[in-house]
Amino acid sequence: MLGKKTAVIYFSHTGVTRSLVEKFPLEEGDLCVELIPSAPYPKSYFKTLARAKAEIEGNVSVDLENAKQNLRDYERILIGFPIWFWTCPKAVTSFISENDLRGKTIYPFCTSGGIQITEAADEIKRTAEGATVKKGMRFKRYSEDALIKWLDQ
């Protein structure tokens, strides 16, 4: 993406984050992976909220079908997600815990209409030991100009 080997790793329960990622200008050789929980979240909004809240409050690891990824050749890792209870879903921190991201540059991004990414980015910093975590980006809608500016920070 934009001249650097980039991996885009994201979690999307309702498809909002997925539809954002589909607009990113990925290039040949870039990697794009949607994190898939081994136990899918319920279709019910309220049941999903209850599960997400219990996972976050209990600091529960979420088993993923595709947790392990070979990221050795990627210079930067974009990690995207919806904001759940002011932070990132546990699927994201579970992915980070399962992969060696030391020496990588992580760019966290979220899809949220109103909640900032601050707490989620802090959670990623605490989890991604040895990685450089850049300032997070909250997307209300896609803008390639905003994406480029953010990646140039």
Residue frames as a rotation matrix with the C-alpha (Angstrom) as fourth column:
MET 1
0.586 0.811 0.000 0.00
0.811 -0.586 0.000 0.00
0.000 0.000 -1.000 0.00
LEU 2
0.992 -0.110 0.056 1.42
-0.104 -0.989 -0.106 3.30
0.067 0.100 -0.993 -1.06
GLY 3
0.453 -0.882 -0.134 4.89
-0.485 -0.118 -0.866 1.93
0.748 0.457 -0.481 -1.69
LYS 4
-0.498 -0.599 0.627 5.45
-0.862 0.264 -0.433 -0.05
0.094 -0.756 -0.647 1.54
LYS 5
-0.593 0.283 -0.754 4.76
0.102 0.955 0.278 -3.69
0.799 0.089 -0.595 2.30
THR 6
-0.579 0.519 0.629 1.57
-0.801 -0.505 -0.322 -3.46
0.150 -0.690 0.708 4.30
ALA 7
-0.758 0.477 -0.445 -0.59
0.482 0.869 0.111 -5.95
0.440 -0.130 -0.889 6.16
VAL 8
-0.466 0.723 0.511 -4.15
-0.758 -0.623 0.190 -4.92
0.456 -0.299 0.838 6.97
ILE 9
-0.791 0.233 -0.566 -5.59
0.448 0.851 -0.275 -6.99
0.417 -0.471 -0.777 9.78
TYR 10
-0.683 0.590 0.430 -9.13
-0.646 -0.763 0.021 -6.23
0.340 -0.263 0.903 10.85
PHE 11
-0.808 0.585 -0.071 -12.15
0.537 0.681 -0.497 -7.44
-0.243 -0.440 -0.865 12.80
SER 12
-0.785 0.616 -0.068 -15.61
-0.585 -0.699 0.413 -6.62
0.207 0.363 0.908 11.48
HIS 13
-0.777 0.540 0.323 -18.71
0.164 0.669 -0.725 -7.98
-0.608 -0.511 -0.608 13.19
THR 14
0.213 0.971 -0.110 -21.36
0.208 -0.155 -0.966 -6.15
-0.955 0.183 -0.235 11.15
GLY 15
0.280 -0.158 0.947 -19.39
0.947 0.208 -0.245 -5.46
-0.159 0.965 0.208 7.97
VAL 16
0.988 0.102 -0.116 -18.74
0.091 -0.991 -0.098 -1.74
-0.125 0.086 -0.988 8.53
THR 17
0.302 -0.949 -0.094 -15.00
-0.454 -0.230 0.861 -2.14
-0.839 -0.217 -0.500 9.08
ARG 18
-0.153 -0.310 0.939 -14.81
0.590 0.734 0.338 -4.66
-0.793 0.605 0.071 6.21
SER 19
0.646 0.465 0.606 -16.46
0.761 -0.329 -0.559 -2.21
-0.061 0.822 -0.566 3.79
LEU 20
0.850 -0.440 -0.291 -13.93
-0.364 -0.889 0.279 0.46
-0.381 -0.131 -0.915 4.82
VAL 21
-0.024 -0.927 0.374 -10.95
-0.196 0.372 0.907 -1.86
-0.980 -0.052 -0.191 4.30
GLU 22
0.212 0.175 0.961 -12.24
0.789 0.549 -0.274 -2.84
-0.576 0.817 -0.022 0.85
LYS 23
0.971 0.173 0.166 -11.63
0.237 -0.802 -0.548 0.78
0.038 0.571 -0.820 -0.22
PHE 24
0.482 -0.859 -0.171 -7.96
-0.231 -0.313 0.921 0.82
-0.845 -0.405 -0.350 0.85
PRO 25
0.726 -0.247 -0.642 -5.51
-0.678 -0.094 -0.729 1.03
0.119 0.965 -0.235 -2.08
LEU 26
0.460 -0.548 0.698 -3.81
-0.193 0.706 0.681 -2.32
-0.866 -0.448 0.219 -1.52
GLU 27
0.239 -0.506 -0.829 -1.05
-0.971 -0.115 -0.209 -3.34
0.010 0.855 -0.519 -3.91
GLU 28
0.704 -0.097 -0.704 0.27
-0.132 0.955 -0.264 -6.68
0.698 0.279 0.659 -5.07
GLY 29
-0.312 -0.848 -0.429 2.15
0.293 0.344 -0.892 -8.23
0.904 -0.404 0.141 -2.18
ASP 30
-0.565 0.229 0.792 0.09
-0.757 -0.526 -0.388 -6.53
0.328 -0.819 0.471 0.52
LEU 31
-0.817 0.300 -0.492 -1.79
0.413 0.901 -0.136 -8.77
0.402 -0.314 -0.860 2.93
CYS 32
-0.443 0.751 0.489 -5.40
-0.789 -0.586 0.185 -8.35
0.426 -0.303 0.852 4.01
VAL 33
-0.734 0.145 -0.664 -6.84
0.325 0.933 -0.156 -10.60
0.597 -0.330 -0.731 6.73
GLU 34
0.063 0.804 0.591 -10.22
-0.672 -0.404 0.621 -10.46
0.738 -0.436 0.515 8.43
LEU 35
-0.889 -0.358 0.286 -10.02
-0.439 0.487 -0.755 -11.90
0.131 -0.797 -0.590 11.95
ILE 36
0.005 0.891 -0.453 -12.58
-0.475 0.401 0.783 -14.68
0.880 0.211 0.426 12.39
PRO 37
-0.285 -0.051 0.957 -13.53
-0.948 0.160 -0.274 -15.72
-0.139 -0.986 -0.094 15.95
SER 38
-0.956 -0.094 -0.276 -13.73
-0.136 0.981 0.137 -19.51
0.258 0.169 -0.951 16.37
ALA 39
-0.399 0.885 -0.240 -17.04
0.862 0.273 -0.427 -19.02
-0.312 -0.378 -0.872 18.16
PRO 40
-0.544 0.185 0.819 -19.01
0.501 -0.711 0.494 -16.50
0.673 0.679 0.294 16.07
TYR 41
-0.953 0.290 -0.085 -20.68
-0.127 -0.639 -0.759 -13.60
-0.274 -0.712 0.646 17.81
PRO 42
-0.311 0.916 0.253 -24.48
0.695 0.400 -0.598 -13.84
-0.649 -0.010 -0.761 18.01
LYS 43
-0.476 0.260 0.840 -26.60
0.713 -0.445 0.542 -12.12
0.515 0.857 0.026 15.39
SER 44
0.621 0.755 -0.209 -28.53
0.709 -0.428 0.560 -10.44
0.333 -0.496 -0.802 18.19
TYR 45
0.155 -0.522 0.839 -27.15
-0.035 -0.851 -0.524 -6.98
0.987 0.052 -0.151 18.91
PHE 46
0.531 0.129 0.838 -27.86
-0.771 -0.338 0.540 -7.26
0.352 -0.932 -0.080 22.65
LYS 47
0.963 -0.230 0.138 -26.35
0.151 0.891 0.428 -10.74
-0.221 -0.392 0.893 22.98
THR 48
0.375 -0.867 0.329 -23.23
0.656 -0.002 -0.755 -9.54
0.655 0.499 0.568 21.16
LEU 49
0.220 -0.248 0.943 -22.99
-0.442 -0.887 -0.130 -6.55
0.870 -0.388 -0.305 23.51
ALA 50
0.845 0.152 0.512 -23.28
-0.533 0.299 0.791 -8.81
-0.033 -0.942 0.334 26.54
ARG 51
0.806 -0.587 0.080 -20.55
0.590 0.806 -0.036 -11.14
-0.043 0.076 0.996 25.27
ALA 52
0.229 -0.743 0.629 -18.26
0.428 -0.504 -0.750 -8.28
0.874 0.441 0.203 24.25
LYS 53
0.439 -0.007 0.898 -18.67
-0.640 -0.704 0.308 -6.58
0.630 -0.710 -0.313 27.62
ALA 54
0.949 -0.074 0.308 -17.88
-0.183 0.667 0.722 -9.81
-0.259 -0.741 0.619 29.48
GLU 55
0.603 -0.770 0.208 -14.78
0.754 0.465 -0.465 -10.38
0.261 0.437 0.861 27.33
ILE 56
0.141 -0.549 0.824 -13.49
0.091 -0.821 -0.563 -6.84
0.986 0.154 -0.066 27.83
GLU 57
0.518 0.124 0.846 -14.23
-0.746 -0.420 0.518 -6.63
0.419 -0.899 -0.125 31.53
GLY 58
0.897 -0.148 0.417 -12.82
-0.145 0.794 0.591 -10.12
-0.418 -0.590 0.690 32.16
ASN 59
0.102 -0.885 -0.454 -9.81
-0.921 -0.256 0.293 -9.57
-0.376 0.388 -0.841 29.86
VAL 60
0.403 0.207 0.891 -10.80
-0.020 0.976 -0.218 -12.77
-0.915 0.070 0.398 28.07
SER 61
-0.692 -0.644 -0.327 -8.78
-0.424 -0.004 0.906 -13.97
-0.585 0.765 -0.270 25.10
VAL 62
0.499 0.851 -0.163 -10.86
-0.598 0.202 -0.776 -14.74
-0.627 0.485 0.610 21.99
ASP 63
-0.253 -0.533 0.807 -9.90
0.278 0.759 0.589 -17.83
-0.927 0.373 -0.044 20.01
LEU 64
0.229 0.241 -0.943 -9.49
-0.762 -0.558 -0.328 -17.00
-0.605 0.794 0.055 16.33
GLU 65
0.869 0.119 0.480 -9.62
0.182 0.826 -0.534 -19.32
-0.460 0.551 0.696 13.34
ASN 66
0.598 -0.634 0.491 -6.74
0.603 -0.048 -0.796 -17.39
0.528 0.772 0.354 11.78
ALA 67
0.948 -0.191 -0.256 -4.81
0.095 -0.597 0.797 -15.96
-0.305 -0.779 -0.548 14.72
LYS 68
0.087 -0.994 0.060 -1.31
0.294 0.084 0.952 -16.88
-0.952 -0.065 0.300 13.50
GLN 69
0.987 0.142 0.080 -0.09
0.124 -0.330 -0.936 -14.89
-0.106 0.933 -0.343 10.51
ASN 70
0.095 -0.984 0.153 3.32
0.955 0.134 0.266 -14.73
-0.282 0.120 0.952 8.87
LEU 71
0.950 0.307 -0.054 4.04
0.294 -0.941 -0.166 -10.99
-0.102 0.142 -0.985 9.10
ARG 72
0.231 -0.965 -0.122 7.82
0.669 0.067 0.741 -11.20
-0.707 -0.253 0.661 8.77
ASP 73
-0.476 -0.510 0.717 7.95
0.878 -0.230 0.420 -9.42
-0.049 0.829 0.557 5.40
TYR 74
0.386 0.743 0.547 5.61
0.726 -0.611 0.317 -6.54
0.569 0.274 -0.775 6.24
GLU 75
-0.646 -0.687 0.332 6.89
0.413 -0.681 -0.605 -3.10
0.641 -0.254 0.724 7.22
ARG 76
-0.825 0.430 0.367 3.67
-0.565 -0.651 -0.507 -1.78
0.021 -0.625 0.780 8.65
ILE 77
-0.737 0.625 -0.257 0.61
0.631 0.773 0.067 -3.39
0.240 -0.113 -0.964 10.11
LEU 78
-0.640 0.662 0.390 -2.75
-0.622 -0.744 0.243 -1.64
0.451 -0.088 0.888 9.98
ILE 79
-0.850 0.388 -0.356 -5.14
0.510 0.777 -0.370 -3.05
0.133 -0.496 -0.858 12.58
GLY 80
-0.717 0.647 0.261 -8.81
-0.507 -0.740 0.442 -2.13
0.479 0.185 0.858 12.25
PHE 81
-0.712 0.500 -0.493 -11.92
0.677 0.674 -0.295 -2.73
0.185 -0.544 -0.818 14.31
PRO 82
0.240 0.798 0.553 -15.18
0.185 -0.597 0.780 -1.24
0.953 -0.085 -0.291 15.57
ILE 83
-0.721 -0.369 0.587 -15.08
-0.475 -0.354 -0.806 0.42
0.505 -0.859 0.080 18.98
TRP 84
0.222 0.736 -0.640 -16.69
0.283 0.579 0.764 -1.78
0.933 -0.351 -0.079 21.63
PHE 85
0.832 0.183 -0.523 -17.11
0.547 -0.121 0.828 -0.27
0.089 -0.976 -0.201 25.10
TRP 86
0.903 -0.403 -0.150 -14.59
-0.383 -0.912 0.146 2.50
-0.196 -0.074 -0.978 24.31
THR 87
-0.090 -0.976 0.200 -11.86
-0.615 0.213 0.759 0.07
-0.783 -0.055 -0.619 23.28
CYS 88
-0.376 -0.100 -0.921 -11.01
-0.871 0.377 0.314 -2.58
0.316 0.921 -0.229 20.70
PRO 89
0.762 0.640 -0.094 -12.71
-0.593 0.749 0.295 -5.97
0.259 -0.170 0.951 20.65
LYS 90
0.374 -0.623 0.687 -10.77
-0.557 0.441 0.704 -8.74
-0.742 -0.645 -0.182 22.37
ALA 91
0.844 -0.099 0.528 -10.34
0.447 0.675 -0.588 -10.44
-0.298 0.731 0.613 18.97
VAL 92
0.776 -0.564 0.281 -7.81
-0.177 -0.623 -0.762 -7.67
0.606 0.542 -0.583 18.20
THR 93
0.268 -0.710 0.651 -5.72
-0.963 -0.203 0.176 -8.05
0.007 -0.674 -0.739 21.34
SER 94
0.598 -0.031 0.801 -5.91
-0.147 0.978 0.148 -11.84
-0.788 -0.206 0.581 20.99
PHE 95
0.918 -0.281 0.279 -4.46
0.340 0.200 -0.919 -11.53
0.202 0.939 0.279 17.48
ILE 96
0.529 -0.750 0.398 -1.67
-0.605 -0.662 -0.442 -9.24
0.595 -0.007 -0.804 18.73
SER 97
0.343 -0.364 0.866 -0.83
-0.828 0.318 0.461 -11.65
-0.443 -0.876 -0.192 21.57
GLU 98
0.731 0.042 0.681 -0.57
0.124 0.973 -0.194 -14.57
-0.671 0.226 0.706 19.13
ASN 99
0.755 -0.424 0.500 1.89
0.557 0.011 -0.831 -12.86
0.347 0.905 0.244 16.75
ASP 100
0.025 -0.845 -0.534 5.39
0.842 -0.270 0.467 -11.50
-0.539 -0.461 0.705 17.14
LEU 101
0.758 0.338 0.557 5.06
0.595 -0.709 -0.379 -7.81
0.267 0.619 -0.739 16.25
ARG 102
0.439 -0.688 -0.577 8.38
0.378 -0.441 0.814 -6.67
-0.815 -0.576 0.066 17.74
GLY 103
-0.620 -0.777 -0.109 10.01
0.307 -0.369 0.877 -4.15
-0.722 0.511 0.467 15.45
LYS 104
-0.374 0.582 0.722 6.81
0.894 0.018 0.448 -3.61
0.247 0.813 -0.527 13.45
THR 105
-0.975 0.205 -0.082 4.99
-0.181 -0.955 -0.235 -0.32
-0.126 -0.214 0.969 13.07
ILE 106
-0.505 0.863 0.018 1.30
0.860 0.505 -0.077 -0.62
-0.075 -0.023 -0.997 13.93
TYR 107
-0.924 0.354 0.142 -1.34
-0.306 -0.910 0.280 1.80
0.228 0.215 0.949 12.74
PRO 108
-0.677 0.735 -0.030 -4.60
0.612 0.540 -0.578 1.22
-0.408 -0.410 -0.816 14.65
PHE 109
-0.871 0.491 0.009 -7.83
-0.409 -0.736 0.540 2.40
0.272 0.466 0.842 13.03
CYS 110
-0.723 0.687 0.079 -11.45
0.401 0.510 -0.761 2.15
-0.563 -0.518 -0.644 13.99
THR 111
-0.607 0.701 0.375 -14.90
0.207 -0.316 0.926 2.62
0.767 0.640 0.047 12.59
SER 112
-0.387 0.497 -0.777 -16.98
0.890 -0.019 -0.456 4.63
-0.241 -0.868 -0.435 15.01
GLY 113
0.196 0.564 0.802 -19.49
0.699 -0.654 0.289 7.39
0.688 0.504 -0.522 14.58
GLY 114
0.727 0.245 0.642 -18.72
-0.148 -0.856 0.495 9.05
0.671 -0.455 -0.586 17.88
ILE 115
0.914 -0.404 0.036 -16.20
0.066 0.237 0.969 7.30
-0.400 -0.884 0.243 20.11
GLN 116
0.499 -0.822 -0.274 -12.53
-0.858 -0.425 -0.289 8.24
0.121 0.380 -0.917 19.73
ILE 117
0.669 -0.319 -0.671 -9.83
-0.006 0.901 -0.435 5.61
0.743 0.295 0.600 19.30
THR 118
0.122 -0.730 0.673 -7.70
-0.792 -0.480 -0.378 6.81
0.599 -0.487 -0.636 22.23
GLU 119
0.259 0.009 0.966 -8.46
-0.839 0.497 0.221 4.01
-0.478 -0.868 0.136 24.73
ALA 120
0.965 0.114 0.236 -8.27
0.015 0.876 -0.482 1.33
-0.262 0.469 0.844 22.02
ALA 121
0.591 -0.806 0.018 -4.88
-0.162 -0.140 -0.977 2.60
0.790 0.575 -0.213 20.79
ASP 122
0.015 -0.558 0.830 -3.61
-0.976 -0.188 -0.109 2.60
0.217 -0.808 -0.547 24.37
GLU 123
0.606 0.277 0.745 -4.78
-0.489 0.869 0.074 -1.02
-0.627 -0.409 0.662 24.76
ILE 124
0.956 -0.294 -0.004 -2.94
0.153 0.511 -0.846 -1.98
0.251 0.808 0.534 21.57
LYS 125
0.274 -0.896 0.351 0.23
-0.603 -0.444 -0.663 -0.24
0.749 -0.030 -0.661 22.84
ARG 126
0.127 -0.181 0.975 0.06
-0.949 0.262 0.172 -2.26
-0.287 -0.948 -0.138 26.08
THR 127
0.741 0.295 0.604 -0.44
-0.192 0.954 -0.230 -5.51
-0.644 0.054 0.763 24.16
ALA 128
0.926 -0.360 0.118 1.99
0.211 0.231 -0.950 -5.06
0.315 0.904 0.290 21.25
GLU 129
0.707 -0.698 -0.119 5.24
0.028 -0.140 0.990 -5.39
-0.707 -0.703 -0.079 23.14
GLY 130
-0.238 -0.951 0.199 8.26
0.395 0.093 0.914 -4.18
-0.888 0.296 0.353 21.17
ALA 131
-0.086 0.287 0.954 6.19
0.987 -0.107 0.121 -2.64
0.137 0.952 -0.274 18.38
THR 132
-0.959 -0.089 -0.269 5.88
0.112 -0.991 -0.070 1.03
-0.261 -0.097 0.961 17.54
VAL 133
-0.144 0.974 0.175 2.23
0.972 0.172 -0.157 2.03
-0.183 0.148 -0.972 17.72
LYS 134
-0.886 -0.156 0.437 1.34
0.324 -0.883 0.341 5.16
0.333 0.443 0.832 15.80
LYS 135
-0.733 0.673 -0.098 -1.50
-0.441 -0.581 -0.685 7.54
-0.518 -0.459 0.722 16.55
GLY 136
-0.545 0.610 0.575 -4.82
0.620 0.755 -0.214 5.86
-0.565 0.240 -0.790 15.81
MET 137
-0.937 0.303 -0.175 -7.29
-0.340 -0.663 0.668 6.97
0.086 0.685 0.724 13.15
ARG 138
-0.399 0.890 0.221 -11.07
0.266 0.343 -0.901 7.02
-0.878 -0.301 -0.373 13.50
PHE 139
-0.990 0.125 0.061 -12.91
0.039 -0.177 0.983 6.72
0.134 0.976 0.170 10.22
LYS 140
-0.272 0.961 -0.057 -16.48
-0.263 -0.132 -0.956 7.96
-0.926 -0.245 0.288 9.99
ARG 141
0.912 0.393 0.116 -16.20
0.001 0.282 -0.959 7.50
-0.410 0.875 0.257 6.23
TYR 142
0.277 -0.853 0.442 -13.37
0.837 0.440 0.325 6.70
-0.471 0.280 0.836 3.83
SER 143
0.941 -0.168 -0.293 -11.05
-0.283 -0.866 -0.413 9.39
-0.184 0.472 -0.862 2.55
GLU 144
0.664 -0.743 0.083 -7.90
0.693 0.570 -0.440 8.40
0.280 0.350 0.894 0.66
ASP 145
0.191 -0.585 0.788 -6.36
-0.084 -0.809 -0.581 11.80
0.978 0.045 -0.204 1.45
ALA 146
0.551 0.071 0.831 -6.94
-0.811 -0.190 0.554 11.25
0.197 -0.979 -0.047 5.17
LEU 147
0.971 -0.201 0.132 -5.53
0.168 0.960 0.223 7.72
-0.171 -0.195 0.966 4.89
ILE 148
0.432 -0.850 0.302 -2.35
0.586 0.010 -0.810 8.92
0.685 0.527 0.503 3.17
LYS 149
0.190 -0.319 0.929 -1.86
-0.495 -0.848 -0.190 11.75
0.848 -0.423 -0.319 5.68
TRP 150
0.790 0.180 0.586 -2.31
-0.609 0.335 0.719 9.35
-0.067 -0.925 0.374 8.58
LEU 151
0.882 -0.460 0.105 0.18
0.467 0.883 -0.054 6.81
-0.068 0.096 0.993 7.18
ASP 152
0.292 -0.793 0.535 2.75
0.393 -0.411 -0.823 9.59
0.872 0.450 0.192 6.65
GLN 153
0.895 0.123 0.428 2.82
-0.293 -0.562 0.774 10.53
0.335 -0.818 -0.467 10.35
